[in-house]
Amino acid sequence: MDATIATIIGATIGLAGTTLGSLIANFLGEDYKRFRDAQALAGGLAGELASHAEGAAMMRPLLDTLIAQVAAGTPIAPTPQEKPVSRFYDANVSKIGLLGASAAEQVVRTYDLINAFRLAMGRLYDADKTEQSMQLGHLHVARWALGKAAEGAGLIDRLHAFAGRGYRPFRRWDA
């Protein structure tokens, strides 16, 4: 009887150990996978935002010139363009939460400001070419949105730092 009880206890301990080991390995594996997904997301967003920042630096002087031109009474006649998109952000918007609440908020805010710039520029093409005040208004909104988006420049560095960070199990990450 004692040998049977010892065998049952041994088997139970073995089963519990195996189950616990499997659970830990499963949780660690999933945690690591989510961390790697978050790193890839941070790196991709940093790259896309850096590209947008380079374009924004070129747009600021152009916007100032256009504002001065329209304010002086010379309307502009822009040719319609297809609205640009942020392919990486658009494809991964459902994963933004992987970056943590603070970074997700800043990423979404920055992309919404970029979108506000794009909408203002798109409305400029739709505005009546003779309506100086409408053109001026759209240009001012575009310049404002571009300036506000540029305030988030530290986000790119923050995302780069997160993308290069090492993994530590069950550590709460926030980019």
N, C-alpha and C positions, 0 to 999 in steps of 0.2 A: 504494500500500500504506500509506503514512504517513497519508494522509487517512482511510483506512478504520479504521486503528487509533485515530486521534484521534476519529473519530466514535463508535467503540465505547466508548472511554474516557469521552467526554463523555456518552454515553447511560447508561453504568454509573453515573457520578457523579450524573447527574440522577435516575436510578432510586433510587439509595441515598439521596439527599437527600430525595426525595419520600417514600420509605418511612420514613426517620427522622423526618421532619416529621409524618407521619401517626401514627406510634407516639407521639411526644411529645404531639401534640394529643389522641390517644385517652386516654393516661394522665392528662393534665391534666384532661380533661373528666370522667373517672371520679373522679379525686381531688376535683374541685370538687363533683360530684354527691354523693359520700359526705359531704363536709364540710357541704353544705347539709342533707342528711338528718339528720346529727348535730345541727346547729343546731336544726332543727325539733323533733327528739326532745328535746333539752335544754329548749327553751322549753315544750313541752307537759308534760314531767315537772315542771318548775318550777311551772307553773300548777296542776297537779293536786296536787302536794305542798303548795303554799301554801294551797290549799283545805282539804286535810286538816289542816294546822296550825291553821287558824282553828277548825275543828271540835274539834280536840284541846284548844285553849285553853278552849273552853266545857265540854268533858267532864270536865276535871280536878276542878273544884269539885263537880260532880255525883257523880263517883265517890267523892270524899271523904265526901260526905253519905250516899251509899248504904252505904259501908263502916261509917260511924258508926252508921247506923240498924240494919244487920244485926248489928253487934257488940253493940248494946244489946239485942238479942233480938227485934227486929221484922223478921221476914222480909219480903222484897219479893215482889211478884207481877207481874213484868214480862209484858207481852204480847209474844208472838213477833213478830219482825220479819224481813223478808227480809234476808239477809246483803248488806251494801253491797259494791259492787265498785269497782275503780279502772279505769274503762273505758280510759283512754288507756294506762296501763301494761300492762294485759292485752292490748290490741291491738298493742302495740309491744315486747313483752318479747324477741322474737327479734332486735331491733335494738339492744339495750342495749350491746352490744360496740362500737358506733360511738362511744361516749363515752370509751373508753379503759378500761383495767383498773381503775384506782383508783376512778373515778367509777361504773363499772358495779357494783363491789363495794358501794359506799356506797348506791347506788340500790336494789339488790336487798335489802340488809340492812334499809333503812328500810321498804320495802314488806313485807318479811316480818314486821317488828315491827308494822306496821299490821294485817297479817293475823292476827297472834297476838292483838292487841287484839280484833279482830272475832270470832275464834274463842272467846275467853274470854267475850265478851258473849253470843255465841250459845249457849254452854254454860250460861250463867246462865239462859237461858230454858228450857233442857232440865232443869235441876237440879230435884230434888224441892223443891217450894215450902216444905216444912217442914224441909229439911236446911240449917240455918244455916251449918254449917262449909263445905259445898259452895258455897253462895252467897258466903260470905266469901272462900273460896279463889279463885273465878272473878273476883271483884271486885279482889282483890289482883293477880292475874295481869294483868288488864286495865289496872290503874293502872301496874304495872311496865312493860308493853309500851308504853304510851302515853308514859311517861317516857323510855324508851330510844329510842323513835322521835324524840322531841323533841330528843334529843342531836344528831341529824343536821340540825339547823336550818340550819347553814352550807351544807348541800348545795343548798338553794334558791338562795342567793346565787351559789354556784359554777356552778350550771346557768344562771342568768340571765347571768352573765358570759360563759360559753361561747357562749350563744345570740347574744350581741351582738358576738362577736369577728369580726374581719375574716379573710378568706381569704389564706393564703400557701401557694403551691404546695409540695406534698410535705412539708409540716410535719406532724410527728406531733402529733395533737391529743389532749389528755386534758382532759376537762371539770373 
